[in-house]
């Protein structure tokens, strides 16, 4: 029995979810249709105004021109604010001001549309200066707001790009760290490779390297205090003329007589 109630509850939940999804889809489709119809009506209206601007000179053509100028300025400002508002929360006050300006623009649009059906041309000509002034004030305010938003967006983009360029330069310098270190000269210390070339002698007074052989005649340890042995005569050296103690008398050489 409990399983039947559970299945029934699941069926009801599925039906409710289906109905909710269908309602959401119908509403979305209706909004899309309304948006399309609104855009089509606006396109048709603007096409008719352009045609009247060139086809009917005078007060009627000027009214069409004022309406086109007002609609274009307000639409461009609205698009600029809607595009920049999600990224910049400080534009909330600007949106409020634009809503107030849109109310004045709608009132002016209604007045211009109503005067298009005015049969008295003299009265229409008398009202045109005031209508032109109102249109210029509203369009000037809308244009100023739009230009300020665009400049603010561009400034933020430039600042972000400058910061990104600095970070990229720092990263590029870090990646090229080996170019800042100069190569060290090869050392000729003991144990280094390759060894010094043959025939090269160390500079005078230079300290002998570790592991090198001491020069000839240099002694260390207990032999350093001994006197060097006298050199032995070579085979071709001249014999001594004085008799030695170990020579016999007949072996002693006679001194050469003076030839003088």
C-alpha positions in Angstrom: 0.0 0.0 0.0 2.8 2.4 0.9 4.5 1.7 -2.5 1.2 2.7 -4.3 1.2 6.1 -2.4 4.8 6.7 -3.2 4.2 6.0 -6.9 1.2 8.3 -6.8 3.2 11.1 -5.2 6.0 10.7 -7.7 3.4 10.9 -10.5 1.9 14.1 -9.1 5.4 15.7 -8.7 6.3 14.8 -12.3 3.0 16.3 -13.5 3.6 19.5 -11.5 7.2 19.8 -12.9 5.9 19.3 -16.4 3.2 22.0 -16.0 5.8 24.4 -14.5 8.2 23.8 -17.4 5.4 24.3 -19.9 4.4 27.6 -18.3 8.0 28.8 -18.3 8.4 27.8 -21.9 5.1 29.6 -22.9 6.1 32.7 -21.1 9.5 32.7 -22.7 8.0 32.3 -26.1 5.5 35.1 -25.4 8.3 37.4 -24.4 10.2 36.5 -27.5 7.2 37.1 -29.6 6.5 40.5 -27.9 10.1 41.5 -28.4 10.0 40.6 -32.0 6.7 42.4 -32.6 8.0 45.5 -30.8 11.1 45.5 -32.9 9.1 45.1 -36.0 6.7 47.9 -35.1 9.7 50.2 -34.2 11.3 49.4 -37.6 8.1 50.1 -39.4 7.6 53.4 -37.5 11.1 54.6 -38.1 10.8 53.7 -41.8 7.6 55.7 -42.0 9.2 58.7 -40.2 12.1 58.7 -42.6 9.8 58.6 -45.5 7.7 61.5 -44.2 10.9 63.5 -43.4 11.9 63.5 -47.1 8.4 63.3 -48.6 6.7 66.1 -46.6 8.8 69.2 -46.2 7.9 71.9 -43.7 6.4 71.4 -40.2 5.4 67.7 -40.8 8.9 66.8 -42.0 10.5 68.6 -39.1 8.3 66.7 -36.6 9.4 63.4 -38.1 13.0 64.5 -37.9 12.6 65.4 -34.2 11.0 62.1 -33.4 13.8 60.2 -35.2 16.5 62.2 -33.3 14.8 61.6 -29.9 14.2 57.8 -30.5 17.8 57.2 -31.7 19.4 59.0 -28.9 17.3 57.4 -26.1 17.7 53.9 -27.6 21.6 54.2 -27.9 21.9 55.5 -24.3 19.7 52.7 -23.0 21.8 50.0 -24.8 25.0 51.6 -23.5 23.7 51.6 -19.9 22.4 48.0 -20.1 25.7 46.8 -21.4 27.9 48.5 -18.8 25.7 48.1 -15.7 26.5 44.4 -15.0 30.2 45.1 -14.9 30.0 48.5 -13.1 27.8 48.7 -10.0 28.4 52.4 -9.6 26.0 53.0 -12.6 22.9 52.5 -10.5 22.5 56.2 -10.0 22.9 56.7 -13.8 20.1 54.2 -14.4 17.8 56.0 -12.1 18.5 59.3 -13.9 18.0 57.7 -17.2 14.6 56.4 -16.1 13.6 59.9 -15.2 14.8 61.2 -18.5 13.0 58.4 -20.3 9.7 59.6 -18.8 10.2 63.1 -20.2 11.2 61.6 -23.6 8.0 59.5 -23.6 5.9 62.6 -22.9 7.7 64.5 -25.8 7.2 61.5 -28.1 3.5 61.5 -27.4 3.2 65.2 -28.0 5.1 64.9 -31.3 3.0 62.0 -32.4 -0.2 63.8 -31.6 0.8 67.0 -33.4 1.4 65.0 -36.6 -2.4 64.9 -36.9 -2.8 68.6 -36.3 -4.7 70.1 -39.3 -3.8 73.7 -38.3 -0.4 74.3 -39.8 0.0 77.8 -38.3 -0.5 76.4 -34.8 2.0 73.6 -35.6 4.5 76.2 -36.8 4.1 78.2 -33.6 4.7 75.1 -31.4 7.7 73.9 -33.3 10.4 76.1 -31.5 9.3 74.8 -28.1 9.2 71.2 -29.3 12.7 71.6 -30.9 14.1 73.0 -27.7 12.7 70.2 -25.6 14.0 67.6 -28.0 17.5 69.2 -28.0 17.6 69.3 -24.2 16.6 65.6 -23.8 18.9 64.4 -26.5 21.8 66.4 -25.1 21.2 64.9 -21.7 21.0 61.4 -23.1 24.1 61.9 -25.2 26.1 63.3 -22.3 25.1 60.3 -20.2 26.0 57.8 -23.0 29.3 59.5 -23.7 30.3 59.5 -20.0 29.5 55.8 -19.7 31.5 55.0 -22.9 34.5 57.0 -21.7 34.3 55.3 -18.3 34.3 51.9 -19.9 37.2 52.7 -22.2 39.2 54.1 -19.3 38.7 50.9 -17.3 39.7 48.9 -20.3 42.9 51.0 -20.7 43.8 50.7 -17.0 43.2 46.9 -17.1 45.3 46.6 -20.3 48.2 48.7 -18.7 48.2 46.5 -15.6 48.1 43.4 -17.8 51.1 44.7 -19.8 53.1 45.3 -16.7 52.5 41.9 -15.4 53.4 40.3 -18.7 56.7 42.3 -18.8 57.6 41.1 -15.3 56.8 37.5 -16.2 58.8 37.8 -19.4 61.8 39.2 -17.4 61.5 36.3 -15.0 61.4 33.8 -17.9 64.6 35.4 -19.3 66.6 35.4 -16.0 69.6 33.6 -17.6 70.4 36.6 -19.9 71.1 38.8 -16.9 73.9 36.6 -15.5 77.3 37.0 -17.3 79.3 33.8 -18.0 82.1 33.3 -15.5 85.7 33.1 -16.8 87.3 29.6 -16.7 89.5 29.1 -13.6 93.0 27.6 -13.7 93.1 26.3 -10.2 94.4 22.9 -9.3 92.0 20.2 -10.3 90.3 22.3 -12.9 89.6 21.0 -16.4 91.1 21.5 -18.9 94.6 21.8 -17.4 96.8 24.8 -18.3 98.7 24.6 -21.6 102.2 23.1 -21.5 105.1 25.6 -21.3 103.1 28.2 -19.4 104.8 29.3 -16.2 103.1 31.0 -13.2 103.8 34.6 -12.6 106.8 35.7 -10.4 106.0 35.7 -6.8 102.8 33.7 -7.3 102.0 31.2 -4.7 102.4 27.6 -5.9 99.3 25.8 -6.4 98.2 23.0 -4.2 99.6 19.7 -5.2 102.4 21.2 -7.4 106.1 20.1 -7.1 108.5 22.5 -5.3 111.3 24.0 -7.4 114.8 22.6 -7.4 116.8 23.7 -4.4 113.8 24.3 -2.3 113.8 22.0 0.7 111.4 21.6 3.5 111.5 19.9 6.9 114.8 19.1 8.6 116.9 19.5 5.4 116.1 23.2 5.3 118.7 24.1 7.9 121.6 22.1 6.3 124.3 23.8 4.2 124.5 22.7 0.6 127.4 20.3 -0.3 130.2 21.8 -2.3 130.2 21.0 -6.0 132.5 18.1 -7.1 135.1 18.8 -9.7 134.5 17.5 -13.1 136.8 15.2 -15.0 138.1 17.9 -17.2 139.0 20.3 -14.3 142.7 21.4 -13.7 144.5 19.3 -11.0 145.6 21.0 -7.9 149.3 22.0 -7.7 149.8 21.7 -4.0 150.7 18.3 -2.6 148.2 16.4 -0.7 148.8 14.6 2.5 148.2 11.2 1.0 150.6 11.6 -2.0 154.2 10.2 -1.9 157.2 12.5 -2.5 158.0 11.0 -5.9 154.3 11.4 -6.9 154.3 15.1 -6.2 154.4 17.2 -9.2 157.1 19.8 -9.6 156.2 23.4 -10.0 156.9 24.7 -13.4 160.0 26.9 -13.6 159.7 30.5 -14.3 160.4 31.0 -18.0 161.4 34.5 -17.2 
